[in-house]
Amino acid sequence: MTGRAGPDGLLAEGADDLFAALADRTRRRILVRLAEQPDDAGAVARDLDVSRQAIAKHLRILEDVGLVGAARQKQRRVHAVEPARLREISDLLGLVSRGWDRRLLQIKDLAESRDDPSA
């Protein structure tokens, strides 16, 4: 698994593989599908109309970066989204979003102060 817990780990060079994994549309579709219901590669392949071999390859990549985990359930290998890893990404994006919100508020305040003759 690449990266460390928290946003700082996602800024490290080792996190590049995580974002490269997310850059692929099929892998994002797999994440959405598994978020709805953990399942095996065959079921995901049928639902997404992608070959089982392709899904298996994408799942290995998602597992390697820690976005998906797998567990044996009888004869099946059931894959599920790893919520902690997704939370790291969400936290990082939240920091970026809050930074932009602060900057936009500063611009708004500056514009309003220039419009206010008493300022």
MOPAC internal coordinates of N, CA, C and O (Angstrom, degrees):
PM7 1SCF
backbone

  N    0.0000 0     0.00 0     0.00 0    0    0    0
  C    1.4565 1     0.00 0     0.00 0    1    0    0
  C    1.5145 1   108.03 1     0.00 0    2    1    0
  O    1.2310 1   120.35 1   -42.29 1    3    2    1
  N    1.3316 1   116.93 1   137.71 1    3    2    1
  C    1.4538 1   120.72 1  -179.88 1    5    3    2
  C    1.5040 1   110.46 1   -95.66 1    6    5    3
  O    1.2310 1   121.43 1   -20.21 1    7    6    5
  N    1.3333 1   114.87 1   159.79 1    7    6    5
  C    1.4585 1   119.94 1   175.23 1    9    7    6
  C    1.5145 1   112.58 1    79.37 1   10    9    7
  O    1.2310 1   121.43 1    -8.41 1   11   10    9
  N    1.3255 1   114.87 1   171.59 1   11   10    9
  C    1.4556 1   122.58 1   175.82 1   13   11   10
  C    1.5026 1   107.58 1  -121.31 1   14   13   11
  O    1.2310 1   121.17 1   -12.33 1   15   14   13
  N    1.3141 1   115.37 1   167.67 1   15   14   13
  C    1.4590 1   119.27 1   179.98 1   17   15   14
  C    1.5261 1   110.26 1   -63.46 1   18   17   15
  O    1.2310 1   120.95 1   -38.15 1   19   18   17
  N    1.2959 1   115.79 1   141.85 1   19   18   17
  C    1.4549 1   121.97 1   175.41 1   21   19   18
  C    1.5165 1   112.88 1    92.20 1   22   21   19
  O    1.2310 1   121.15 1   -13.02 1   23   22   21
  N    1.3351 1   115.40 1   166.98 1   23   22   21
  C    1.4560 1   121.16 1  -177.15 1   25   23   22
  C    1.5248 1   113.77 1   -59.91 1   26   25   23
  O    1.2310 1   119.60 1   145.07 1   27   26   25
  N    1.3390 1   118.38 1   -34.93 1   27   26   25
  C    1.4581 1   120.17 1  -179.55 1   29   27   26
  C    1.5229 1   111.38 1   -60.07 1   30   29   27
  O    1.2310 1   120.13 1   141.67 1   31   30   29
  N    1.3102 1   117.36 1   -38.33 1   31   30   29
  C    1.4553 1   120.93 1   177.86 1   33   31   30
  C    1.5121 1   112.01 1   -64.02 1   34   33   31
  O    1.2310 1   120.15 1   149.12 1   35   34   33
  N    1.3215 1   117.31 1   -30.88 1   35   34   33
  C    1.4552 1   121.26 1  -179.95 1   37   35   34
  C    1.5221 1   112.22 1   -78.41 1   38   37   35
  O    1.2310 1   120.20 1   171.13 1   39   38   37
  N    1.3206 1   117.23 1    -8.87 1   39   38   37
  C    1.4632 1   120.66 1   176.08 1   41   39   38
  C    1.5251 1   111.30 1   -93.83 1   42   41   39
  O    1.2310 1   120.42 1   171.13 1   43   42   41
  N    1.3295 1   116.80 1    -8.87 1   43   42   41
  C    1.4609 1   121.66 1  -179.70 1   45   43   42
  C    1.5258 1   110.16 1   -77.15 1   46   45   43
  O    1.2310 1   121.24 1   -22.62 1   47   46   45
  N    1.3092 1   115.24 1   157.38 1   47   46   45
  C    1.4598 1   121.40 1  -179.36 1   49   47   46
  C    1.5294 1   112.02 1   -56.95 1   50   49   47
  O    1.2310 1   120.39 1   144.87 1   51   50   49
  N    1.3096 1   116.87 1   -35.13 1   51   50   49
  C    1.4614 1   121.06 1  -178.71 1   53   51   50
  C    1.5150 1   114.20 1   -64.21 1   54   53   51
  O    1.2310 1   119.93 1   163.28 1   55   54   53
  N    1.3123 1   117.74 1   -16.72 1   55   54   53
  C    1.4658 1   121.16 1  -179.53 1   57   55   54
  C    1.5283 1   112.57 1   -82.10 1   58   57   55
  O    1.2310 1   120.08 1   173.21 1   59   58   57
  N    1.3187 1   117.46 1    -6.79 1   59   58   57
  C    1.4636 1   119.93 1  -178.73 1   61   59   58
  C    1.5232 1   111.85 1   -58.92 1   62   61   59
  O    1.2310 1   120.30 1   144.13 1   63   62   61
  N    1.3256 1   117.04 1   -35.87 1   63   62   61
  C    1.4665 1   120.40 1   178.94 1   65   63   62
  C    1.5261 1   111.44 1   -63.01 1   66   65   63
  O    1.2310 1   120.51 1   144.58 1   67   66   65
  N    1.3191 1   116.64 1   -35.42 1   67   66   65
  C    1.4608 1   120.72 1   178.03 1   69   67   66
  C    1.5225 1   110.84 1   -61.90 1   70   69   67
  O    1.2310 1   120.81 1   131.73 1   71   70   69
  N    1.3236 1   116.05 1   -48.27 1   71   70   69
  C    1.4577 1   119.40 1  -178.37 1   73   71   70
  C    1.5280 1   111.46 1   -71.67 1   74   73   71
  O    1.2310 1   120.17 1   149.33 1   75   74   73
  N    1.3197 1   117.27 1   -30.67 1   75   74   73
  C    1.4666 1   120.25 1   174.31 1   77   75   74
  C    1.5242 1   109.77 1   -65.03 1   78   77   75
  O    1.2310 1   120.32 1   141.62 1   79   78   77
  N    1.3248 1   117.00 1   -38.38 1   79   78   77
  C    1.4672 1   120.47 1   177.74 1   81   79   78
  C    1.5257 1   110.62 1   -63.63 1   82   81   79
  O    1.2310 1   120.46 1   140.73 1   83   82   81
  N    1.3140 1   116.74 1   -39.27 1   83   82   81
  C    1.4670 1   121.08 1  -179.98 1   85   83   82
  C    1.5226 1   112.71 1   -74.26 1   86   85   83
  O    1.2310 1   120.33 1   163.43 1   87   86   85
  N    1.3206 1   116.98 1   -16.57 1   87   86   85
  C    1.4669 1   120.57 1  -178.41 1   89   87   86
  C    1.5266 1   112.08 1   -70.61 1   90   89   87
  O    1.2310 1   120.27 1   162.44 1   91   90   89
  N    1.3202 1   117.08 1   -17.56 1   91   90   89
  C    1.4587 1   120.66 1  -178.19 1   93   91   90
  C    1.5312 1   110.31 1   -89.22 1   94   93   91
  O    1.2310 1   120.68 1   -54.28 1   95   94   93
  N    1.3259 1   116.30 1   125.72 1   95   94   93
  C    1.4677 1   121.34 1  -176.81 1   97   95   94
  C    1.5282 1   112.12 1   -62.46 1   98   97   95
  O    1.2310 1   120.00 1   140.71 1   99   98   97
  N    1.3109 1   117.60 1   -39.29 1   99   98   97
  C    1.4670 1   119.75 1   179.71 1  101   99   98
  C    1.5166 1   110.54 1   -62.72 1  102  101   99
  O    1.2310 1   119.87 1   139.25 1  103  102  101
  N    1.3161 1   117.86 1   -40.75 1  103  102  101
  C    1.4662 1   119.78 1   178.57 1  105  103  102
  C    1.5204 1   111.36 1   -66.23 1  106  105  103
  O    1.2310 1   120.22 1   143.57 1  107  106  105
  N    1.3366 1   117.18 1   -36.43 1  107  106  105
  C    1.4682 1   118.83 1   175.93 1  109  107  106
  C    1.5306 1   110.20 1   -65.28 1  110  109  107
  O    1.2310 1   120.42 1   140.82 1  111  110  109
  N    1.3254 1   116.80 1   -39.18 1  111  110  109
  C    1.4706 1   120.42 1   177.11 1  113  111  110
  C    1.5322 1   110.46 1   -62.67 1  114  113  111
  O    1.2310 1   120.62 1   140.36 1  115  114  113
  N    1.3255 1   116.43 1   -39.64 1  115  114  113
  C    1.4633 1   120.47 1   178.11 1  117  115  114
  C    1.5278 1   110.09 1   -62.65 1  118  117  115
  O    1.2310 1   120.25 1   136.35 1  119  118  117
  N    1.3317 1   117.13 1   -43.65 1  119  118  117
  C    1.4674 1   120.13 1   178.68 1  121  119  118
  C    1.5198 1   111.55 1   -59.74 1  122  121  119
  O    1.2310 1   120.58 1   136.15 1  123  122  121
  N    1.3218 1   116.50 1   -43.85 1  123  122  121
  C    1.4631 1   120.32 1   178.80 1  125  123  122
  C    1.5278 1   109.62 1   -62.50 1  126  125  123
  O    1.2310 1   120.70 1   135.65 1  127  126  125
  N    1.3194 1   116.27 1   -44.35 1  127  126  125
  C    1.4714 1   120.45 1  -179.44 1  129  127  126
  C    1.5233 1   110.97 1   -62.40 1  130  129  127
  O    1.2310 1   120.42 1   135.56 1  131  130  129
  N    1.3390 1   116.80 1   -44.44 1  131  130  129
  C    1.4672 1   119.65 1  -179.48 1  133  131  130
  C    1.5238 1   112.39 1   -71.99 1  134  133  131
  O    1.2310 1   120.05 1   154.30 1  135  134  133
  N    1.3236 1   117.50 1   -25.70 1  135  134  133
  C    1.4621 1   120.01 1   175.78 1  137  135  134
  C    1.5263 1   110.19 1   -67.01 1  138  137  135
  O    1.2310 1   120.99 1   147.78 1  139  138  137
  N    1.3300 1   115.70 1   -32.22 1  139  138  137
  C    1.4651 1   120.10 1   177.34 1  141  139  138
  C    1.5182 1   111.00 1   -71.81 1  142  141  139
  O    1.2310 1   120.83 1   138.70 1  143  142  141
  N    1.3532 1   116.01 1   -41.30 1  143  142  141
  C    1.4644 1   120.22 1  -178.55 1  145  143  142
  C    1.5206 1   109.99 1  -163.04 1  146  145  143
  O    1.2310 1   119.94 1   -59.71 1  147  146  145
  N    1.3267 1   117.73 1   120.29 1  147  146  145
  C    1.4655 1   119.43 1   173.56 1  149  147  146
  C    1.5338 1   109.34 1   -58.61 1  150  149  147
  O    1.2310 1   120.78 1   -35.27 1  151  150  149
  N    1.3373 1   116.11 1   144.73 1  151  150  149
  C    1.4623 1   118.75 1  -175.70 1  153  151  150
  C    1.5140 1   110.64 1  -163.57 1  154  153  151
  O    1.2310 1   121.17 1    -4.41 1  155  154  153
  N    1.3293 1   115.37 1   175.59 1  155  154  153
  C    1.4612 1   120.01 1   177.15 1  157  155  154
  C    1.5237 1   110.46 1   -88.65 1  158  157  155
  O    1.2310 1   121.19 1   -12.02 1  159  158  157
  N    1.3273 1   115.32 1   167.98 1  159  158  157
  C    1.4662 1   121.24 1  -175.54 1  161  159  158
  C    1.5209 1   111.90 1   -60.59 1  162  161  159
  O    1.2310 1   120.14 1   141.98 1  163  162  161
  N    1.3174 1   117.33 1   -38.02 1  163  162  161
  C    1.4630 1   120.36 1  -179.21 1  165  163  162
  C    1.5183 1   112.71 1   -62.67 1  166  165  163
  O    1.2310 1   120.64 1   136.42 1  167  166  165
  N    1.3194 1   116.38 1   -43.58 1  167  166  165
  C    1.4648 1   120.28 1   179.66 1  169  167  166
  C    1.5287 1   110.89 1   -66.74 1  170  169  167
  O    1.2310 1   120.59 1   139.15 1  171  170  169
  N    1.3208 1   116.47 1   -40.85 1  171  170  169
  C    1.4654 1   120.18 1   178.41 1  173  171  170
  C    1.5255 1   109.59 1   -63.43 1  174  173  171
  O    1.2310 1   120.49 1   137.33 1  175  174  173
  N    1.3244 1   116.68 1   -42.67 1  175  174  173
  C    1.4696 1   121.49 1   179.36 1  177  175  174
  C    1.5225 1   110.99 1   -59.95 1  178  177  175
  O    1.2310 1   120.51 1   135.34 1  179  178  177
  N    1.3266 1   116.62 1   -44.66 1  179  178  177
  C    1.4760 1   119.96 1   179.08 1  181  179  178
  C    1.5228 1   110.89 1   -63.20 1  182  181  179
  O    1.2310 1   120.56 1   134.64 1  183  182  181
  N    1.3159 1   116.53 1   -45.36 1  183  182  181
  C    1.4679 1   120.24 1  -177.44 1  185  183  182
  C    1.5289 1   112.63 1   -65.39 1  186  185  183
  O    1.2310 1   120.56 1   145.26 1  187  186  185
  N    1.3236 1   116.54 1   -34.74 1  187  186  185
  C    1.4657 1   120.07 1  -177.17 1  189  187  186
  C    1.5253 1   112.44 1   -96.31 1  190  189  187
  O    1.2310 1   120.38 1   177.87 1  191  190  189
  N    1.3113 1   116.87 1    -2.13 1  191  190  189
  C    1.4690 1   122.64 1  -178.96 1  193  191  190
  C    1.5333 1   110.85 1    55.02 1  194  193  191
  O    1.2310 1   121.65 1  -130.10 1  195  194  193
  N    1.3290 1   114.45 1    49.90 1  195  194  193
  C    1.4616 1   123.57 1   177.51 1  197  195  194
  C    1.5248 1   105.81 1  -129.34 1  198  197  195
  O    1.2310 1   120.00 1   -30.37 1  199  198  197
  N    1.3331 1   117.61 1   149.63 1  199  198  197
  C    1.4665 1   119.56 1  -178.79 1  201  199  198
  C    1.5253 1   110.68 1   -61.85 1  202  201  199
  O    1.2310 1   121.37 1   -30.43 1  203  202  201
  N    1.3225 1   114.99 1   149.57 1  203  202  201
  C    1.4557 1   120.46 1   179.53 1  205  203  202
  C    1.5272 1   110.11 1   -61.47 1  206  205  203
  O    1.2310 1   119.97 1   142.26 1  207  206  205
  N    1.3309 1   117.66 1   -37.74 1  207  206  205
  C    1.4616 1   121.50 1   179.93 1  209  207  206
  C    1.5390 1   110.81 1   -63.07 1  210  209  207
  O    1.2310 1   120.69 1   137.50 1  211  210  209
  N    1.3212 1   116.28 1   -42.50 1  211  210  209
  C    1.4668 1   119.84 1   178.70 1  213  211  210
  C    1.5294 1   110.50 1   -64.87 1  214  213  211
  O    1.2310 1   120.59 1   136.72 1  215  214  213
  N    1.3323 1   116.48 1   -43.28 1  215  214  213
  C    1.4682 1   120.27 1   179.01 1  217  215  214
  C    1.5197 1   110.05 1   -61.84 1  218  217  215
  O    1.2310 1   120.26 1   137.51 1  219  218  217
  N    1.3330 1   117.11 1   -42.49 1  219  218  217
  C    1.4684 1   120.80 1   179.78 1  221  219  218
  C    1.5301 1   110.41 1   -60.30 1  222  221  219
  O    1.2310 1   120.17 1   138.26 1  223  222  221
  N    1.3156 1   117.28 1   -41.74 1  223  222  221
  C    1.4682 1   121.35 1   178.34 1  225  223  222
  C    1.5284 1   110.35 1   -63.19 1  226  225  223
  O    1.2310 1   120.39 1   133.27 1  227  226  225
  N    1.3315 1   116.86 1   -46.73 1  227  226  225
  C    1.4661 1   120.95 1   179.57 1  229  227  226
  C    1.5316 1   110.77 1   -63.16 1  230  229  227
  O    1.2310 1   120.27 1   140.19 1  231  230  229
  N    1.3238 1   117.08 1   -39.81 1  231  230  229
  C    1.4607 1   120.41 1   179.22 1  233  231  230
  C    1.5281 1   111.12 1   -63.53 1  234  233  231
  O    1.2310 1   120.00 1   140.82 1  235  234  233
  N    1.3304 1   117.60 1   -39.18 1  235  234  233
  C    1.4694 1   120.21 1   177.27 1  237  235  234
  C    1.5330 1   110.51 1   -60.98 1  238  237  235
  O    1.2310 1   120.77 1   138.06 1  239  238  237
  N    1.3106 1   116.14 1   -41.94 1  239  238  237
  C    1.4714 1   120.05 1   178.72 1  241  239  238
  C    1.5236 1   110.25 1   -63.84 1  242  241  239
  O    1.2310 1   120.42 1   135.15 1  243  242  241
  N    1.3287 1   116.80 1   -44.85 1  243  242  241
  C    1.4676 1   120.77 1   179.37 1  245  243  242
  C    1.5282 1   111.10 1   -64.43 1  246  245  243
  O    1.2310 1   120.25 1   143.29 1  247  246  245
  N    1.3262 1   117.12 1   -36.71 1  247  246  245
  C    1.4676 1   120.44 1   176.53 1  249  247  246
  C    1.5170 1   110.83 1   -67.26 1  250  249  247
  O    1.2310 1   120.34 1   137.95 1  251  250  249
  N    1.3358 1   116.96 1   -42.05 1  251  250  249
  C    1.4610 1   121.11 1  -178.35 1  253  251  250
  C    1.5256 1   112.62 1   -59.04 1  254  253  251
  O    1.2310 1   120.21 1   147.02 1  255  254  253
  N    1.3281 1   117.20 1   -32.98 1  255  254  253
  C    1.4686 1   120.20 1  -179.83 1  257  255  254
  C    1.5219 1   112.21 1   -96.09 1  258  257  255
  O    1.2310 1   120.35 1  -177.28 1  259  258  257
  N    1.3257 1   116.94 1     2.72 1  259  258  257
  C    1.4550 1   121.10 1   173.81 1  261  259  258
  C    1.5152 1   115.68 1    83.49 1  262  261  259
  O    1.2310 1   119.62 1  -167.42 1  263  262  261
  N    1.3213 1   118.33 1    12.58 1  263  262  261
  C    1.4656 1   120.48 1   179.12 1  265  263  262
  C    1.5226 1   112.27 1   -82.74 1  266  265  263
  O    1.2310 1   120.92 1   157.12 1  267  266  265
  N    1.3160 1   115.84 1   -22.88 1  267  266  265
  C    1.4628 1   121.64 1  -178.16 1  269  267  266
  C    1.5188 1   108.21 1  -134.48 1  270  269  267
  O    1.2310 1   121.17 1   -37.58 1  271  270  269
  N    1.3129 1   115.36 1   142.42 1  271  270  269
  C    1.4548 1   121.54 1   173.34 1  273  271  270
  C    1.5173 1   108.67 1  -120.23 1  274  273  271
  O    1.2310 1   120.65 1   -14.70 1  275  274  273
  N    1.3175 1   116.36 1   165.30 1  275  274  273
  C    1.4635 1   120.51 1  -179.87 1  277  275  274
  C    1.5217 1   109.61 1  -138.39 1  278  277  275
  O    1.2310 1   121.72 1   -32.62 1  279  278  277
  N    1.3277 1   114.30 1   147.38 1  279  278  277
  C    1.4644 1   120.62 1   177.93 1  281  279  278
  C    1.5282 1   108.89 1  -141.07 1  282  281  279
  O    1.2310 1   120.85 1   -35.22 1  283  282  281
  N    1.3039 1   115.98 1   144.78 1  283  282  281
  C    1.4643 1   121.15 1   177.14 1  285  283  282
  C    1.5230 1   109.61 1   -75.32 1  286  285  283
  O    1.2310 1   121.23 1   -48.55 1  287  286  285
  N    1.3218 1   115.24 1   131.45 1  287  286  285
  C    1.4630 1   122.02 1   172.39 1  289  287  286
  C    1.5172 1   106.24 1  -131.76 1  290  289  287
  O    1.2310 1   121.35 1   -81.51 1  291  290  289
  N    1.3335 1   115.02 1    98.49 1  291  290  289
  C    1.4628 1   122.10 1  -173.13 1  293  291  290
  C    1.5230 1   109.30 1    58.85 1  294  293  291
  O    1.2310 1   119.22 1    60.96 1  295  294  293
  N    1.3232 1   119.09 1  -119.04 1  295  294  293
  C    1.4626 1   122.06 1  -178.49 1  297  295  294
  C    1.5286 1   112.63 1   -90.34 1  298  297  295
  O    1.2310 1   119.97 1   176.27 1  299  298  297
  N    1.2985 1   117.66 1    -3.73 1  299  298  297
  C    1.4653 1   122.02 1  -174.97 1  301  299  298
  C    1.5248 1   111.35 1  -101.23 1  302  301  299
  O    1.2310 1   120.91 1   -30.18 1  303  302  301
  N    1.3107 1   115.87 1   149.82 1  303  302  301
  C    1.4666 1   122.86 1   170.57 1  305  303  302
  C    1.5231 1   105.94 1  -107.78 1  306  305  303
  O    1.2310 1   120.91 1   -75.91 1  307  306  305
  N    1.3127 1   115.86 1   104.09 1  307  306  305
  C    1.4623 1   121.92 1  -173.87 1  309  307  306
  C    1.5329 1   109.40 1   -93.37 1  310  309  307
  O    1.2310 1   121.29 1   -52.23 1  311  310  309
  N    1.3157 1   115.14 1   127.77 1  311  310  309
  C    1.4613 1   122.71 1  -178.70 1  313  311  310
  C    1.5248 1   109.14 1  -100.92 1  314  313  311
  O    1.2310 1   121.46 1   -35.63 1  315  314  313
  N    1.3364 1   114.82 1   144.37 1  315  314  313
  C    1.4702 1   120.78 1   179.04 1  317  315  314
  C    1.5193 1   109.04 1  -144.88 1  318  317  315
  O    1.2310 1   121.12 1   -28.64 1  319  318  317
  N    1.3060 1   115.47 1   151.36 1  319  318  317
  C    1.4593 1   121.81 1   176.80 1  321  319  318
  C    1.5226 1   108.79 1   -67.92 1  322  321  319
  O    1.2310 1   120.75 1   -38.97 1  323  322  321
  N    1.3301 1   116.18 1   141.03 1  323  322  321
  C    1.4670 1   122.48 1   175.77 1  325  323  322
  C    1.5271 1   108.25 1   -92.73 1  326  325  323
  O    1.2310 1   119.91 1   -79.12 1  327  326  325
  N    1.3279 1   117.79 1   100.88 1  327  326  325
  C    1.4658 1   120.58 1  -173.89 1  329  327  326
  C    1.5307 1   113.89 1   -61.22 1  330  329  327
  O    1.2310 1   119.46 1   146.95 1  331  330  329
  N    1.3166 1   118.64 1   -33.05 1  331  330  329
  C    1.4671 1   119.95 1  -178.55 1  333  331  330
  C    1.5250 1   110.85 1   -63.90 1  334  333  331
  O    1.2310 1   120.51 1   140.96 1  335  334  333
  N    1.3267 1   116.63 1   -39.04 1  335  334  333
  C    1.4689 1   120.40 1  -179.87 1  337  335  334
  C    1.5265 1   110.17 1   -68.01 1  338  337  335
  O    1.2310 1   120.65 1   139.20 1  339  338  337
  N    1.3326 1   116.36 1   -40.80 1  339  338  337
  C    1.4650 1   119.64 1   177.69 1  341  339  338
  C    1.5272 1   110.84 1   -65.86 1  342  341  339
  O    1.2310 1   120.80 1   146.00 1  343  342  341
  N    1.3137 1   116.08 1   -34.00 1  343  342  341
  C    1.4646 1   120.32 1   178.87 1  345  343  342
  C    1.5307 1   110.53 1   -64.96 1  346  345  343
  O    1.2310 1   120.42 1   143.70 1  347  346  345
  N    1.3417 1   116.81 1   -36.30 1  347  346  345
  C    1.4666 1   119.85 1   176.45 1  349  347  346
  C    1.5283 1   110.75 1   -59.44 1  350  349  347
  O    1.2310 1   120.94 1   135.39 1  351  350  349
  N    1.3208 1   115.81 1   -44.61 1  351  350  349
  C    1.4682 1   120.51 1   179.94 1  353  351  350
  C    1.5183 1   109.76 1   -65.25 1  354  353  351
  O    1.2310 1   120.79 1   136.11 1  355  354  353
  N    1.3164 1   116.10 1   -43.89 1  355  354  353
  C    1.4606 1   120.60 1   178.95 1  357  355  354
  C    1.5248 1   111.06 1   -61.10 1  358  357  355
  O    1.2310 1   120.30 1   138.80 1  359  358  357
  N    1.3293 1   117.03 1   -41.20 1  359  358  357
  C    1.4669 1   120.72 1   178.90 1  361  359  358
  C    1.5246 1   111.06 1   -62.72 1  362  361  359
  O    1.2310 1   120.55 1   137.22 1  363  362  361
  N    1.3347 1   116.55 1   -42.78 1  363  362  361
  C    1.4631 1   120.16 1   178.70 1  365  363  362
  C    1.5259 1   110.70 1   -62.22 1  366  365  363
  O    1.2310 1   120.55 1   132.44 1  367  366  365
  N    1.3178 1   116.56 1   -47.56 1  367  366  365
  C    1.4609 1   120.22 1   179.79 1  369  367  366
  C    1.5254 1   111.06 1   -65.12 1  370  369  367
  O    1.2310 1   120.36 1   146.86 1  371  370  369
  N    1.3249 1   116.91 1   -33.14 1  371  370  369
  C    1.4608 1   120.45 1   175.88 1  373  371  370
  C    1.5151 1   111.93 1   -63.90 1  374  373  371
  O    1.2310 1   120.22 1   139.65 1  375  374  373
  N    1.3358 1   117.18 1   -40.35 1  375  374  373
  C    1.4636 1   120.54 1   176.68 1  377  375  374
  C    1.5205 1   110.87 1   -61.15 1  378  377  375
  O    1.2310 1   120.68 1   136.00 1  379  378  377
  N    1.3184 1   116.31 1   -44.00 1  379  378  377
  C    1.4649 1   120.93 1   178.91 1  381  379  378
  C    1.5234 1   110.15 1   -62.67 1  382  381  379
  O    1.2310 1   120.80 1   135.20 1  383  382  381
  N    1.3225 1   116.08 1   -44.80 1  383  382  381
  C    1.4598 1   121.00 1  -178.96 1  385  383  382
  C    1.5277 1   111.16 1   -62.70 1  386  385  383
  O    1.2310 1   120.54 1   135.83 1  387  386  385
  N    1.3261 1   116.57 1   -44.17 1  387  386  385
  C    1.4710 1   119.52 1   179.34 1  389  387  386
  C    1.5235 1   111.15 1   -64.21 1  390  389  387
  O    1.2310 1   120.43 1   144.48 1  391  390  389
  N    1.3271 1   116.78 1   -35.52 1  391  390  389
  C    1.4681 1   120.24 1   176.57 1  393  391  390
  C    1.5206 1   111.08 1   -62.63 1  394  393  391
  O    1.2310 1   120.65 1   135.88 1  395  394  393
  N    1.3246 1   116.37 1   -44.12 1  395  394  393
  C    1.4696 1   119.79 1   177.89 1  397  395  394
  C    1.5166 1   110.90 1   -65.97 1  398  397  395
  O    1.2310 1   120.19 1   139.70 1  399  398  397
  N    1.3183 1   117.23 1   -40.30 1  399  398  397
  C    1.4695 1   119.93 1   177.97 1  401  399  398
  C    1.5324 1   110.53 1   -58.74 1  402  401  399
  O    1.2310 1   120.22 1   136.99 1  403  402  401
  N    1.3433 1   117.18 1   -43.01 1  403  402  401
  C    1.4736 1   120.54 1   178.48 1  405  403  402
  C    1.5247 1   110.83 1   -63.11 1  406  405  403
  O    1.2310 1   120.56 1   135.54 1  407  406  405
  N    1.3263 1   116.54 1   -44.46 1  407  406  405
  C    1.4649 1   119.67 1  -179.38 1  409  407  406
  C    1.5271 1   110.87 1   -63.37 1  410  409  407
  O    1.2310 1   120.16 1   136.64 1  411  410  409
  N    1.3050 1   117.31 1   -43.36 1  411  410  409
  C    1.4659 1   120.46 1   179.56 1  413  411  410
  C    1.5262 1   111.11 1   -64.42 1  414  413  411
  O    1.2310 1   120.40 1   141.74 1  415  414  413
  N    1.3175 1   116.84 1   -38.26 1  415  414  413
  C    1.4669 1   120.49 1   177.24 1  417  415  414
  C    1.5307 1   110.55 1   -64.30 1  418  417  415
  O    1.2310 1   120.55 1   139.79 1  419  418  417
  N    1.3346 1   116.55 1   -40.21 1  419  418  417
  C    1.4646 1   119.98 1   177.17 1  421  419  418
  C    1.5299 1   111.17 1   -62.74 1  422  421  419
  O    1.2310 1   120.46 1   137.59 1  423  422  421
  N    1.3183 1   116.73 1   -42.41 1  423  422  421
  C    1.4730 1   120.78 1   178.15 1  425  423  422
  C    1.5216 1   110.22 1   -63.46 1  426  425  423
  O    1.2310 1   120.64 1   137.07 1  427  426  425
  N    1.3240 1   116.38 1   -42.93 1  427  426  425
  C    1.4611 1   120.99 1   178.81 1  429  427  426
  C    1.5318 1   110.25 1   -60.85 1  430  429  427
  O    1.2310 1   120.92 1   132.25 1  431  430  429
  N    1.3393 1   115.84 1   -47.75 1  431  430  429
  C    1.4629 1   120.53 1  -179.95 1  433  431  430
  C    1.5324 1   111.26 1   -60.85 1  434  433  431
  O    1.2310 1   120.47 1   138.47 1  435  434  433
  N    1.3273 1   116.70 1   -41.53 1  435  434  433
  C    1.4676 1   120.89 1   178.78 1  437  435  434
  C    1.5247 1   110.44 1   -64.15 1  438  437  435
  O    1.2310 1   120.19 1   135.41 1  439  438  437
  N    1.3261 1   117.25 1   -44.59 1  439  438  437
  C    1.4669 1   120.92 1   179.87 1  441  439  438
  C    1.5215 1   110.62 1   -63.44 1  442  441  439
  O    1.2310 1   120.04 1   137.82 1  443  442  441
  N    1.3195 1   117.53 1   -42.18 1  443  442  441
  C    1.4605 1   120.62 1   179.68 1  445  443  442
  C    1.5208 1   111.44 1   -67.32 1  446  445  443
  O    1.2310 1   120.21 1   143.73 1  447  446  445
  N    1.3333 1   117.19 1   -36.27 1  447  446  445
  C    1.4723 1   119.35 1   179.55 1  449  447  446
  C    1.5284 1   110.95 1   -68.60 1  450  449  447
  O    1.2310 1   120.09 1   149.77 1  451  450  449
  N    1.3196 1   117.43 1   -30.23 1  451  450  449
  C    1.4716 1   120.35 1   177.56 1  453  451  450
  C    1.5347 1   110.67 1   -74.49 1  454  453  451
  O    1.2310 1   120.80 1   151.34 1  455  454  453
  N    1.3143 1   116.08 1   -28.66 1  455  454  453
  C    1.4742 1   120.38 1   178.00 1  457  455  454
  C    1.5160 1   112.22 1   -79.96 1  458  457  455
  O    1.2310 1   120.28 1   159.63 1  459  458  457
  N    1.3197 1   117.08 1   -20.37 1  459  458  457
  C    1.4714 1   122.89 1  -175.76 1  461  459  458
  C    1.5325 1   108.71 1   -87.89 1  462  461  459
  O    1.2310 1   119.58 1   -70.01 1  463  462  461
  N    1.3356 1   118.40 1   109.99 1  463  462  461
  C    1.4742 1   120.54 1  -177.95 1  465  463  462
  C    1.5381 1   112.42 1   -65.90 1  466  465  463
  O    1.2310 1   119.49 1   158.99 1  467  466  465
  N    1.3161 1   118.57 1   -21.01 1  467  466  465
  C    1.4694 1   119.68 1  -179.56 1  469  467  466
  C    1.5194 1   112.57 1   -83.87 1  470  469  467
  O    1.2310 1   120.53 1   173.76 1  471  470  469
  N    1.3401 1   116.58 1    -6.24 1  471  470  469
  C    1.4716 1   120.10 1  -178.48 1  473  471  470
  C    1.5052 1   111.78 1   -82.90 1  474  473  471
  O    1.2310 1   120.10 1   180.00 1  475  474  473

